Amino acid sequence: MQSFTYHCPTEIIFGRGAEDAVPAKLRAAGARRVLILHGGGSAERSGLLSRIEMNLTSAGLAFLVMGGVQPNPRVTFVREAIREGLAADVNFILAIGGGSVIDSAKAVAHGIANPDVDIWDIWTKKAELTRTMPVASVLTIPAAGSETSDSAVLTNEDTGQKLGLNAPLNRPVFAFMNPTLAFTLPREQIAVGASDIMMHTMERFFTDVKEPNVFTDRVAIDLLRTVMESVRRLLVSRKDYDAMSELMFCGSVSHNDLTGLGRGKDFSVHKLSHPLSAHYDVTHGRALTALWGSWARFAYPYDPARFAQFAADLFDIDAGTDEERARAGIRHMEEFFTSIGMPTSIGGLGIGTLSAGTIEQLADDATQEDRIRIGVFHPLTRADAIAIYTAANH
């Protein structure tokens, strides 16, 4: 094993009725006034929000509720929530929802703890993040893994930027995970979430570390297998508890760094997808699968053996040269995405194909006009980004 430091302090409360533990856990952690964030209304319609409110009231905890978090979470909402949280003197943030709500909660926590700093300055690293406020989540969408991760994303509507922030202070204190809360998800959302989970693991599997990290590789491959099996079952029956529970926990493990110990994170596809989401409000998981195959075909010649190992371990492709197996593995992965209704090109995103000028703008955004290189497997230049976007543009 290569050297690593691993610290994932989030306490996970997993299983049926996990959300019933919210009041006791928050009180034990010092909560006195809670800011509850949620999204587009599903928490209200399902009765989940009202149950949590009732339980908090019974436990003597005051709370303030703000709904309206959108996919590709917006900095304008976060700024408003920071103002409301400061005015109400909250000291704990509770997110009810999926990755966008949890990412917003992390940003709000940072903003309330640093009231003299604009949150976007923290996101762009103009201001150092040295303190925050505790965050917990009641997870309703297995996908982003934000409930245990050190990462969060925000979109700035004014500048057209979608940026991620990785920091130890992004780790939530608690994650309440009841798989039955995801039973009402549309089938498309299940497929989108599964794709995001897989991408978090593949973006760690394809790295610049050449030495073997056998256990890390096996965790990653078995997680991918489990997700693929689970999503197939859930597309038949959304109330398959066993499949949903596997998918939900895989989402957490995929992004809490366990699948990448001993090596760096690549995340090239994520960084290429962010400009698409920022400019076209494309669902995150769909943007990822639309670009992955084009990135993989661009990148595999730089380490065909790694892609060949991926093909052999995940799809049992053992015949042929490294290059032949690498290409076959990429093809099999795209066929899986297609089988669950996910796009494998920009044309499949419903935004049409893009002009050359638009592709150049996306590449400028992704690489900060060629001032940075994307990823570690094969660091991408602006020209590389243009080549990948162009290959996916059909």
C-alpha positions as CSV (number, residue, x, y, z in Angstrom):
1,M,0.0,0.0,0.0
2,Q,1.1,3.5,-0.7
3,S,1.2,5.9,2.2
4,F,-2.0,7.8,3.1
5,T,-3.8,9.8,5.8
6,Y,-7.4,8.9,6.3
7,H,-9.9,10.7,8.6
8,C,-13.7,10.4,8.1
9,P,-15.3,11.7,11.3
10,T,-18.9,11.5,10.2
11,E,-21.1,9.4,12.4
12,I,-23.5,7.3,10.2
13,I,-26.9,6.3,11.5
14,F,-28.1,3.8,9.0
15,G,-31.4,1.8,8.5
16,R,-35.1,2.0,8.8
17,G,-36.2,5.0,10.9
18,A,-32.7,6.4,11.1
19,E,-34.1,10.0,11.0
20,D,-35.9,9.4,14.3
21,A,-32.5,9.7,16.0
22,V,-32.0,13.3,14.8
23,P,-33.2,15.2,17.9
24,A,-31.1,13.1,20.4
25,K,-28.0,13.2,18.3
26,L,-28.2,17.0,17.6
27,R,-28.9,17.8,21.3
28,A,-25.9,15.7,22.4
29,A,-23.7,17.6,19.9
30,G,-24.8,20.9,21.5
31,A,-27.5,22.1,19.1
32,R,-29.9,24.6,20.5
33,R,-31.3,26.4,17.3
34,V,-31.3,24.5,14.0
35,L,-31.4,25.8,10.5
36,I,-33.2,23.2,8.3
37,L,-32.5,23.3,4.6
38,H,-34.4,21.3,2.0
39,G,-35.1,21.3,-1.7
40,G,-38.0,21.5,-4.1
41,G,-40.8,20.3,-1.8
42,S,-40.5,16.5,-1.7
43,A,-39.6,16.6,2.0
44,E,-42.9,18.5,2.6
45,R,-45.1,16.3,0.4
46,S,-43.8,13.1,1.9
47,G,-44.3,14.2,5.4
48,L,-40.7,13.8,6.3
49,L,-40.1,17.5,7.1
50,S,-43.2,17.7,9.4
51,R,-42.1,14.6,11.3
52,I,-38.6,16.0,11.9
53,E,-40.1,19.3,12.9
54,M,-42.4,17.6,15.4
55,N,-39.5,15.5,16.8
56,L,-37.3,18.6,17.2
57,T,-40.1,20.4,19.0
58,S,-40.7,17.5,21.3
59,A,-37.0,17.5,22.2
60,G,-37.1,21.3,23.0
61,L,-35.0,22.3,20.0
62,A,-35.9,25.5,18.1
63,F,-35.5,25.6,14.4
64,L,-35.9,27.7,11.2
65,V,-36.8,26.1,7.9
66,M,-35.7,27.2,4.4
67,G,-36.7,25.4,1.3
68,G,-35.8,26.0,-2.4
69,V,-32.4,24.5,-2.8
70,Q,-32.0,23.7,-6.5
71,P,-29.9,21.2,-8.4
72,N,-26.4,22.6,-9.2
73,P,-26.8,24.6,-5.9
74,R,-26.8,28.3,-6.2
75,V,-24.6,30.8,-4.3
76,T,-27.5,33.3,-4.2
77,F,-29.6,30.9,-2.1
78,V,-26.6,30.2,0.2
79,R,-26.1,33.9,0.8
80,E,-29.7,34.3,1.7
81,A,-29.6,31.3,4.1
82,I,-26.5,32.7,5.7
83,R,-28.3,36.0,6.4
84,E,-31.3,34.2,7.8
85,G,-29.2,31.9,9.9
86,L,-27.2,34.8,11.4
87,A,-30.4,36.7,12.1
88,A,-31.9,33.7,13.9
89,D,-28.7,32.9,15.8
90,V,-28.6,29.2,14.7
91,N,-25.8,27.0,15.8
92,F,-26.4,23.8,13.8
93,I,-27.4,23.1,10.1
94,L,-29.6,20.2,9.2
95,A,-29.9,19.3,5.5
96,I,-32.9,17.1,4.3
97,G,-32.3,15.9,0.8
98,G,-29.5,14.9,-1.6
99,G,-26.2,16.3,-2.6
100,S,-27.3,19.8,-3.6
101,V,-29.0,20.4,-0.2
102,I,-26.0,19.0,1.7
103,D,-23.5,21.0,-0.3
104,S,-25.6,24.1,0.3
105,A,-25.7,23.3,4.0
106,K,-21.9,23.0,4.1
107,A,-21.5,26.4,2.4
108,V,-24.1,28.0,4.8
109,A,-22.2,26.6,7.8
110,H,-19.0,28.1,6.5
111,G,-20.7,31.5,5.8
112,I,-22.4,31.8,9.2
113,A,-19.1,30.9,11.0
114,N,-17.3,33.6,8.9
115,P,-19.8,36.4,8.7
116,D,-17.3,39.0,7.5
117,V,-16.3,37.0,4.4
118,D,-18.4,36.4,1.3
119,I,-18.9,32.7,0.8
120,W,-17.8,32.9,-2.9
121,D,-14.4,34.2,-1.7
122,I,-14.0,31.1,0.4
123,W,-15.0,29.0,-2.6
124,T,-12.5,30.7,-4.9
125,K,-9.9,30.5,-2.1
126,K,-9.5,34.2,-1.8
127,A,-10.3,33.7,1.8
128,E,-9.0,30.8,3.9
129,L,-11.5,28.4,5.5
130,T,-10.5,27.9,9.2
131,R,-13.8,27.5,11.0
132,T,-17.3,26.3,10.4
133,M,-20.6,25.3,12.1
134,P,-21.7,21.6,12.5
135,V,-23.8,20.1,9.8
136,A,-25.9,17.0,9.7
137,S,-28.0,15.4,6.9
138,V,-31.1,13.3,6.5
139,L,-30.3,11.7,3.1
140,T,-33.1,11.1,0.6
141,I,-31.1,10.6,-2.6
142,P,-28.3,8.1,-2.9
143,A,-25.9,9.9,-5.3
144,A,-23.4,12.6,-4.4
145,G,-22.0,11.1,-1.3
146,S,-21.8,14.6,0.2
147,E,-23.2,13.2,3.5
148,T,-19.7,11.9,4.4
149,S,-17.4,13.6,1.9
150,D,-14.9,16.5,2.3
151,S,-16.2,18.1,-0.9
152,A,-19.0,20.5,-2.0
153,V,-19.9,22.4,-5.1
154,L,-21.5,25.7,-5.7
155,T,-22.7,27.5,-8.8
156,N,-22.3,31.3,-9.2
157,E,-25.1,32.4,-11.6
158,D,-23.5,35.8,-12.1
159,T,-20.2,34.5,-13.3
160,G,-21.4,31.2,-14.9
161,Q,-19.0,29.2,-12.7
162,K,-19.6,25.9,-11.0
163,L,-16.7,25.2,-8.6
164,G,-15.9,22.5,-6.1
165,L,-14.3,23.0,-2.7
166,N,-12.4,20.2,-0.9
167,A,-11.7,20.9,2.8
168,P,-11.7,18.8,6.0
169,L,-14.2,21.2,7.5
170,N,-16.7,20.0,4.8
171,R,-17.2,16.7,6.7
172,P,-20.7,16.6,8.3
173,V,-21.0,15.5,11.9
174,F,-23.9,13.1,11.3
175,A,-25.5,11.3,8.4
176,F,-28.9,9.8,9.0
177,M,-29.5,7.3,6.2
178,N,-32.9,5.5,5.9
179,P,-33.1,3.7,2.5
180,T,-36.9,3.8,2.5
181,L,-36.8,7.6,2.2
182,A,-35.5,7.1,-1.4
183,F,-38.4,4.8,-2.4
184,T,-40.3,7.6,-4.1
185,L,-37.5,8.7,-6.3
186,P,-38.2,8.7,-10.1
187,R,-36.4,5.9,-11.9
188,E,-34.3,8.5,-13.8
189,Q,-33.1,10.0,-10.6
190,I,-32.0,6.5,-9.4
191,A,-30.0,6.0,-12.6
192,V,-28.5,9.5,-12.3
193,G,-27.5,8.9,-8.7
194,A,-26.0,5.5,-9.4
195,S,-23.9,7.0,-12.3
196,D,-22.6,9.8,-10.0
197,I,-21.6,7.1,-7.4
198,M,-19.8,5.1,-10.0
199,M,-18.0,8.2,-11.3
200,H,-16.7,9.1,-7.8
201,T,-15.1,5.7,-7.7
202,M,-13.8,5.6,-11.3
203,E,-12.3,9.1,-10.8
204,R,-10.2,7.6,-8.1
205,F,-9.4,4.3,-9.8
206,F,-7.8,6.0,-12.8
207,T,-4.9,7.8,-11.2
208,D,-1.2,8.5,-11.7
209,V,-0.1,6.1,-9.0
210,K,1.4,3.0,-10.8
211,E,2.3,0.9,-7.8
212,P,-0.4,-1.6,-6.7
213,N,-2.9,-0.8,-4.0
214,V,-4.6,-4.1,-4.1
215,F,-7.2,-3.7,-1.4
216,T,-8.1,-0.2,-2.6
217,D,-8.6,-1.5,-6.1
218,R,-10.8,-4.4,-4.9
219,V,-12.9,-2.1,-2.8
220,A,-13.4,0.1,-5.8
221,I,-14.3,-2.7,-8.2
222,D,-16.7,-4.4,-5.8
223,L,-18.4,-1.1,-5.1
224,L,-18.9,-0.6,-8.9
225,R,-20.3,-4.1,-9.2
226,T,-22.7,-3.6,-6.3
227,V,-23.9,-0.3,-7.7
228,M,-24.5,-1.9,-11.2
229,E,-26.4,-4.8,-9.7
230,S,-28.5,-2.6,-7.4
231,V,-29.5,0.0,-9.9
232,R,-30.7,-2.7,-12.3
233,R,-32.9,-4.1,-9.6
234,L,-34.2,-0.7,-8.6
235,L,-35.2,0.2,-12.1
236,V,-37.5,-2.8,-11.9
237,S,-38.7,-2.1,-8.3
238,R,-37.9,1.1,-6.5
239,K,-39.0,-0.3,-3.2
240,D,-36.4,-3.1,-3.2
241,Y,-35.0,-2.3,0.3
242,D,-31.9,-4.5,-0.1
243,A,-30.9,-2.9,-3.4
244,M,-31.7,0.6,-2.1
245,S,-29.7,0.1,1.1
246,E,-26.7,-1.2,-0.9
247,L,-26.9,1.8,-3.3
248,M,-27.2,4.3,-0.5
249,F,-24.2,3.1,1.5
250,C,-22.1,2.7,-1.7
251,G,-22.8,6.4,-2.3
252,S,-21.2,7.3,1.0
253,V,-18.2,5.0,0.6
254,S,-17.7,6.1,-3.0
255,H,-16.9,9.7,-1.9
256,N,-15.5,9.5,1.6
257,D,-12.1,8.6,0.1
258,L,-12.1,4.9,1.0
259,T,-12.0,3.9,-2.7
260,G,-8.9,6.0,-3.3
261,L,-6.6,5.4,-0.4
262,G,-2.9,5.6,-1.4
263,R,-3.4,7.6,-4.6
264,G,-4.6,10.9,-5.8
265,K,-8.0,11.8,-7.2
266,D,-8.3,12.5,-10.9
267,F,-11.8,14.1,-11.3
268,S,-11.1,15.2,-14.8
269,V,-14.6,14.3,-15.9
270,H,-16.1,16.2,-13.0
271,K,-14.2,19.3,-13.9
272,L,-15.1,19.0,-17.5
273,S,-18.7,18.5,-16.6
274,H,-19.0,21.6,-14.3
275,P,-19.1,24.2,-17.1
276,L,-21.9,22.2,-18.9
277,S,-23.9,22.2,-15.7
278,A,-23.2,25.8,-15.0
279,H,-24.2,27.1,-18.5
280,Y,-27.0,24.7,-19.3
281,D,-28.3,23.5,-15.9
282,V,-27.6,20.0,-16.9
283,T,-28.1,17.3,-14.3
284,H,-24.7,16.5,-12.8
285,G,-24.8,12.7,-13.3
286,R,-26.0,13.0,-16.9
287,A,-23.2,15.5,-17.7
288,L,-20.7,13.0,-16.3
289,T,-21.8,10.0,-18.4
290,A,-22.1,12.2,-21.5
291,L,-18.3,13.0,-21.2
292,W,-16.8,9.9,-19.6
293,G,-16.4,7.7,-22.7
294,S,-14.7,10.6,-24.7
295,W,-12.4,11.3,-21.8
296,A,-11.5,7.6,-21.4
297,R,-10.7,7.2,-25.1
298,F,-8.5,10.3,-25.0
299,A,-6.8,9.2,-21.8
300,Y,-6.3,5.4,-22.0
301,P,-3.2,5.5,-24.3
302,Y,-1.3,7.2,-21.5
303,D,-1.7,4.0,-19.4
304,P,-3.4,1.2,-21.3
305,A,-2.5,-1.3,-18.6
306,R,-4.6,0.5,-16.1
307,F,-7.7,0.5,-18.4
308,A,-7.0,-3.1,-19.3
309,Q,-7.0,-4.0,-15.6
310,F,-10.3,-2.1,-15.2
311,A,-11.8,-4.1,-18.0
312,A,-10.6,-7.4,-16.6
313,D,-11.6,-6.8,-13.0
314,L,-15.1,-5.3,-13.7
315,F,-16.1,-7.0,-17.0
316,D,-14.0,-10.1,-17.0
317,I,-12.4,-9.0,-20.3
318,D,-9.1,-11.0,-20.4
319,A,-8.4,-11.6,-24.1
320,G,-6.3,-9.3,-26.3
321,T,-3.7,-6.7,-25.9
322,D,-3.8,-4.0,-23.2
323,E,-5.1,-1.6,-25.8
324,E,-7.8,-4.0,-27.0
325,R,-9.0,-4.7,-23.5
326,A,-8.9,-1.0,-22.6
327,R,-11.2,-0.1,-25.5
328,A,-13.5,-3.0,-24.8
329,G,-13.8,-2.0,-21.2
330,I,-14.7,1.6,-22.2
331,R,-17.3,0.2,-24.6
332,H,-18.8,-2.0,-22.0
333,M,-19.0,0.9,-19.5
334,E,-20.9,3.0,-22.1
335,E,-23.2,0.2,-22.9
336,F,-24.1,-0.1,-19.2
337,F,-24.8,3.7,-19.0
338,T,-27.0,3.3,-22.1
339,S,-28.9,0.3,-20.5
340,I,-30.0,2.4,-17.6
341,G,-31.0,5.4,-19.7
342,M,-28.0,7.6,-19.3
343,P,-26.5,9.6,-22.1
344,T,-23.0,8.9,-23.5
345,S,-22.7,12.1,-25.6
346,I,-23.5,15.8,-25.4
347,G,-26.3,15.3,-27.9
348,G,-28.0,13.0,-25.4
349,L,-28.3,15.9,-22.9
350,G,-31.1,17.6,-24.7
351,I,-29.2,20.7,-25.4
352,G,-28.3,19.9,-29.0
353,T,-24.7,19.8,-30.3
354,L,-22.5,22.7,-29.5
355,S,-20.7,25.2,-31.7
356,A,-16.9,25.3,-31.9
357,G,-17.0,28.7,-30.1
358,T,-19.1,27.2,-27.3
359,I,-16.7,24.3,-26.9
360,E,-13.8,26.7,-26.6
361,Q,-15.7,28.7,-23.9
362,L,-16.3,25.4,-21.9
363,A,-12.6,24.6,-22.2
364,D,-11.7,28.1,-21.0
365,D,-14.0,27.7,-18.0
366,A,-12.7,24.2,-17.2
367,T,-9.0,25.1,-17.4
368,Q,-9.3,28.8,-16.3
369,E,-8.2,29.8,-19.8
370,D,-5.3,27.2,-19.8
371,R,-3.9,28.5,-16.5
372,I,-4.5,25.2,-14.7
373,R,-4.2,21.5,-15.7
374,I,-7.2,19.2,-15.0
375,G,-6.7,15.9,-13.2
376,V,-3.7,13.6,-12.4
377,F,-4.1,10.5,-14.6
378,H,-3.1,12.7,-17.6
379,P,-3.3,16.3,-16.7
380,L,-5.4,18.1,-19.3
381,T,-4.7,21.3,-21.1
382,R,-7.2,23.6,-22.8
383,A,-6.5,21.9,-26.1
384,D,-7.1,18.5,-24.5
385,A,-10.4,19.7,-23.1
386,I,-11.4,21.0,-26.5
387,A,-10.6,17.6,-28.0
388,I,-12.7,15.7,-25.4
389,Y,-15.7,18.0,-25.7
390,T,-15.5,17.8,-29.5
391,A,-15.3,14.0,-29.4
392,A,-18.5,13.9,-27.2
393,N,-20.3,16.5,-29.3
394,H,-22.6,14.3,-31.3
